[in-house]
Amino acid sequence: MITISELGALRETVAAARASERSIGLVPTMGALHEGHLSLVRIARRGCAFVAVSIFVNPLQFGPTEDFARYPRRPQEDAALLDREGVDLLYLPDAEEFYPKDFSTSIEVIGPSEGGEGAVRPGHFRGVATAVAKLLLRIQPDVAFFGRKDLQQTAVIRRMVRDLDFPLRVEVCDVVREPDGLAFSSRNAYLSPEERRHAATLPHALFAARDRASAGETDARALVRRTREELERAGLAVDYVEVVDPETMRPIERVCPGAALAAAIRLGKTRLIDNVLLLEER
């Protein structure tokens, strides 16, 4: 595995891969890798001849009171994991080079970035879109792989790629979960043992809503109300619960195939998000 931080070396390596007509897959991450990230790497490995992973804790997507400073960083452990998975290129951008002092451009994706995380974390998706756009331009993959756990993020990126004519395909992969159902997340490391036990209430409430939808419940408001009640009864602070169209992230009133139930909760100082698809698309 080649590890690169410098932009010139990155471009030379990518150009060599493309000259040999190797399909390039990119898995963008912020590091602190877990099984969810590694599942994306394996999917990329199966579909692409050359797999690149980026690790960049992007300061633009953190608000002033959020956890940028304490976000887990494990570069050596992450590199060892990726090497074992057969990754070809690990890209570790330098923040000062990635965003020089006079950096003044940002990408705003109107529509999918509104509501949900966008409402709770103003400016978050502007930072996400700007960083991902730069990574896509620098590496120029044929396919970029993202996890559906970050449902709204995938909607924002897909819209950006479509609207700005990026010549690549975005592949959104299934949520990967721990044995108790909790979605793998780098922020799970923040949880105390007691908080970790309570956190499993989040996926279980979403699964219960999915079961009710499968049994014929089509009233989105009823699903939202009952899910919120279950979360609050377990002592979780709820930021939002919404039934949405996962392409547009607009709330919907009647459950239909492809609809998603998304939620965000807080446990102590830790904030977790999750979602489920309520009905399989026909």
SEKOL-236369 format. One line per 8 residues: number of its first residue (from 0); their letters; for each residue x, y, z of C-alpha. Coordinates in nm, 2 decimals. Example, Ala and Ser with C-alpha at 12.3 -4.5 7.8 and 13.67 -1.06 7.14 Angstrom:
REM SEKOL-236369
0> AS> 1.23/-0.45/0.78 ~ 1.37/-0.11/0.71
END
This chain:
REM SEKOL-236369
0> MITISELG> 0.00/0.00/0.00 ~ 0.13/0.34/-0.09 ~ 0.07/0.62/0.16 ~ 0.07/0.98/0.03 ~ 0.01/1.32/0.18 ~ 0.16/1.54/-0.10 ~ -0.07/1.65/-0.38 ~ 0.19/1.61/-0.66
8> ALRETVAA> 0.27/1.25/-0.56 ~ -0.10/1.18/-0.54 ~ -0.16/1.30/-0.89 ~ 0.14/1.10/-1.02 ~ 0.01/0.78/-0.86 ~ -0.35/0.82/-0.98 ~ -0.22/0.90/-1.33 ~ -0.02/0.58/-1.34
16> ARASERSI> -0.32/0.38/-1.23 ~ -0.54/0.54/-1.49 ~ -0.27/0.49/-1.76 ~ -0.27/0.12/-1.70 ~ -0.65/0.13/-1.75 ~ -0.73/0.03/-1.39 ~ -1.07/0.13/-1.26 ~ -1.03/0.35/-0.95
24> GLVPTMGA> -1.25/0.32/-0.64 ~ -1.24/0.58/-0.36 ~ -1.36/0.54/0.00 ~ -1.35/0.88/0.17 ~ -1.33/0.86/0.55 ~ -1.24/1.06/0.86 ~ -1.04/0.77/1.00 ~ -1.09/0.59/1.33
32> LHEGHLSL> -1.18/0.30/1.10 ~ -1.43/0.03/1.20 ~ -1.62/-0.25/1.03 ~ -1.85/-0.02/0.85 ~ -1.56/0.15/0.68 ~ -1.39/-0.18/0.60 ~ -1.71/-0.32/0.45 ~ -1.69/-0.03/0.20
40> VRIARRGC> -1.33/-0.11/0.12 ~ -1.42/-0.47/0.05 ~ -1.70/-0.37/-0.18 ~ -1.46/-0.14/-0.36 ~ -1.20/-0.41/-0.38 ~ -1.45/-0.64/-0.55 ~ -1.56/-0.38/-0.80 ~ -1.24/-0.18/-0.88
48> AFVAVSIF> -0.89/-0.27/-0.98 ~ -0.73/0.01/-0.78 ~ -0.87/0.11/-0.44 ~ -0.79/0.44/-0.27 ~ -0.89/0.54/0.08 ~ -0.87/0.90/0.21 ~ -0.85/0.98/0.58 ~ -0.92/1.35/0.65
56> VNPLQFGP> -1.09/1.49/0.96 ~ -1.25/1.78/0.78 ~ -1.26/2.09/0.99 ~ -1.52/2.26/0.77 ~ -1.80/2.02/0.87 ~ -1.76/2.07/1.24 ~ -1.95/2.35/1.42 ~ -1.77/2.57/1.68
64> TEDFARYP> -1.91/2.37/1.97 ~ -1.87/2.02/1.81 ~ -1.61/1.75/1.86 ~ -1.34/1.84/1.61 ~ -1.06/1.85/1.86 ~ -1.15/1.52/2.03 ~ -1.26/1.33/1.72 ~ -1.07/1.00/1.74
72> RRPQEDAA> -0.75/0.99/1.53 ~ -0.57/0.66/1.49 ~ -0.36/0.69/1.17 ~ -0.12/0.40/1.24 ~ -0.39/0.16/1.34 ~ -0.60/0.27/1.04 ~ -0.31/0.22/0.80 ~ -0.25/-0.13/0.93
80> LLDREGVD> -0.61/-0.22/0.88 ~ -0.62/-0.09/0.52 ~ -0.30/-0.26/0.43 ~ -0.45/-0.59/0.54 ~ -0.75/-0.52/0.33 ~ -0.54/-0.48/0.02 ~ -0.59/-0.11/-0.03 ~ -0.36/0.03/-0.30
88> LLYLPDAE> -0.34/0.39/-0.19 ~ -0.39/0.57/0.14 ~ -0.43/0.95/0.10 ~ -0.37/1.16/0.41 ~ -0.42/1.52/0.30 ~ -0.25/1.79/0.51 ~ -0.52/2.04/0.63 ~ -0.31/2.35/0.57
96> EFYPKDFS> -0.24/2.24/0.21 ~ -0.60/2.12/0.16 ~ -0.74/2.46/0.28 ~ -0.48/2.73/0.24 ~ -0.51/3.05/0.44 ~ -0.69/3.23/0.16 ~ -0.93/2.94/0.08 ~ -1.27/3.11/0.01
104> TSIEVIGP> -1.48/2.86/-0.20 ~ -1.76/2.64/-0.07 ~ -2.03/2.42/-0.22 ~ -2.39/2.46/-0.10 ~ -2.63/2.18/-0.21 ~ -2.97/2.33/-0.17 ~ -3.25/2.08/-0.10 ~ -3.11/1.76/0.04
112> SEGGEGAV> -2.90/1.95/0.29 ~ -3.21/2.11/0.45 ~ -3.38/1.96/0.75 ~ -3.25/1.68/0.96 ~ -2.88/1.72/1.02 ~ -2.87/2.03/0.81 ~ -3.12/2.20/1.05 ~ -2.94/2.08/1.37
120> RPGHFRGV> -2.59/2.15/1.24 ~ -2.59/2.47/1.02 ~ -2.30/2.47/0.77 ~ -2.23/2.10/0.82 ~ -2.32/1.99/0.47 ~ -2.14/2.29/0.31 ~ -1.82/2.16/0.47 ~ -1.89/1.80/0.37
128> ATAVAKLL> -1.97/1.89/0.00 ~ -1.66/2.11/-0.03 ~ -1.42/1.85/0.11 ~ -1.57/1.56/-0.09 ~ -1.56/1.77/-0.41 ~ -1.19/1.84/-0.36 ~ -1.12/1.47/-0.29 ~ -1.31/1.37/-0.60
136> LRIQPDVA> -1.12/1.62/-0.82 ~ -0.79/1.51/-0.68 ~ -0.83/1.14/-0.71 ~ -1.08/1.13/-1.00 ~ -1.23/0.79/-0.91 ~ -1.46/0.59/-1.14 ~ -1.67/0.50/-0.83 ~ -1.70/0.66/-0.48
144> FFGRKDLQ> -1.83/0.45/-0.20 ~ -2.03/0.58/0.10 ~ -2.23/0.42/0.38 ~ -2.61/0.46/0.41 ~ -2.57/0.53/0.79 ~ -2.51/0.89/0.69 ~ -2.83/0.90/0.49 ~ -2.85/1.27/0.43
152> QTAVIRRM> -2.48/1.30/0.35 ~ -2.53/1.04/0.07 ~ -2.82/1.24/-0.07 ~ -2.62/1.56/-0.06 ~ -2.32/1.40/-0.24 ~ -2.53/1.23/-0.50 ~ -2.71/1.56/-0.58 ~ -2.37/1.74/-0.60
160> VRDLDFPL> -2.22/1.48/-0.83 ~ -2.53/1.49/-1.05 ~ -2.56/1.87/-1.06 ~ -2.19/1.94/-1.12 ~ -2.14/1.66/-1.38 ~ -1.87/1.48/-1.19 ~ -1.77/1.18/-1.42 ~ -1.82/0.91/-1.16
168> RVEVCDVV> -2.07/0.68/-1.00 ~ -2.17/0.71/-0.63 ~ -2.24/0.37/-0.47 ~ -2.43/0.38/-0.14 ~ -2.38/0.07/0.07 ~ -2.59/-0.09/0.35 ~ -2.55/0.01/0.71 ~ -2.32/-0.23/0.90
176> REPDGLAF> -2.42/-0.30/1.26 ~ -2.28/-0.44/1.58 ~ -2.44/-0.76/1.73 ~ -2.69/-0.55/1.93 ~ -2.80/-0.36/1.63 ~ -2.61/-0.03/1.69 ~ -2.47/0.10/1.37 ~ -2.09/0.11/1.36
184> SSRNAYLS> -1.97/0.47/1.41 ~ -1.64/0.62/1.52 ~ -1.83/0.82/1.78 ~ -1.94/0.50/1.95 ~ -1.60/0.51/2.12 ~ -1.72/0.81/2.32 ~ -1.99/0.61/2.50 ~ -1.95/0.49/2.86
192> PEERRHAA> -2.05/0.13/2.92 ~ -2.39/0.24/3.05 ~ -2.45/0.48/2.76 ~ -2.35/0.20/2.52 ~ -2.63/-0.02/2.66 ~ -2.89/0.26/2.62 ~ -2.77/0.34/2.27 ~ -2.91/0.01/2.14
200> TLPHALFA> -3.25/0.15/2.20 ~ -3.20/0.37/1.88 ~ -3.18/0.09/1.63 ~ -3.44/-0.12/1.81 ~ -3.69/0.16/1.79 ~ -3.62/0.20/1.42 ~ -3.65/-0.17/1.36 ~ -3.99/-0.17/1.54
208> ARDRASAG> -4.11/0.11/1.32 ~ -4.00/-0.08/1.01 ~ -4.19/-0.39/1.13 ~ -4.51/-0.18/1.18 ~ -4.46/-0.04/0.82 ~ -4.42/-0.39/0.69 ~ -4.74/-0.49/0.87 ~ -4.93/-0.21/0.69
216> ETDARALV> -4.89/0.11/0.88 ~ -4.87/0.39/0.62 ~ -4.91/0.70/0.84 ~ -4.57/0.85/0.87 ~ -4.67/1.08/1.16 ~ -4.79/0.78/1.36 ~ -4.45/0.60/1.31 ~ -4.26/0.92/1.40
224> RRTREELE> -4.47/0.98/1.71 ~ -4.43/0.62/1.84 ~ -4.06/0.60/1.76 ~ -4.00/0.93/1.94 ~ -4.19/0.81/2.24 ~ -3.99/0.49/2.26 ~ -3.66/0.68/2.25 ~ -3.76/0.94/2.51
232> RAGLAVDY> -3.90/0.67/2.73 ~ -3.56/0.51/2.73 ~ -3.41/0.84/2.84 ~ -3.26/0.94/2.51 ~ -3.25/1.31/2.41 ~ -3.41/1.32/2.06 ~ -3.29/1.58/1.81 ~ -3.53/1.46/1.54
240> VEVVDPET> -3.72/1.16/1.40 ~ -3.84/1.19/1.04 ~ -3.98/0.98/0.76 ~ -3.82/1.10/0.44 ~ -3.75/1.04/0.08 ~ -3.39/0.93/0.08 ~ -3.31/1.10/-0.25 ~ -3.45/1.45/-0.16
248> MRPIERVC> -3.46/1.42/0.22 ~ -3.80/1.58/0.21 ~ -4.05/1.46/0.48 ~ -4.33/1.25/0.35 ~ -4.67/1.19/0.51 ~ -4.75/0.84/0.37 ~ -4.50/0.55/0.38 ~ -4.42/0.42/0.04
256> PGAALAAA> -4.15/0.18/-0.10 ~ -3.81/0.34/-0.06 ~ -3.91/0.57/0.23 ~ -3.66/0.59/0.52 ~ -3.70/0.66/0.89 ~ -3.41/0.87/1.01 ~ -3.33/0.98/1.37 ~ -3.07/1.15/1.58
264> IRLGKTRL> -3.02/1.12/1.95 ~ -2.79/1.24/2.22 ~ -2.64/1.04/2.51 ~ -2.44/1.25/2.74 ~ -2.19/1.43/2.52 ~ -2.23/1.19/2.23 ~ -2.46/1.23/1.93 ~ -2.56/0.93/1.72
272> IDNVLLLE> -2.76/0.91/1.40 ~ -2.92/0.61/1.23 ~ -3.19/0.52/0.97 ~ -3.38/0.23/0.82 ~ -3.56/0.18/0.50 ~ -3.92/0.12/0.59 ~ -4.03/-0.07/0.28 ~ -3.83/-0.23/0.00
280> ER> -3.86/-0.07/-0.33 ~ -4.06/-0.27/-0.58
END
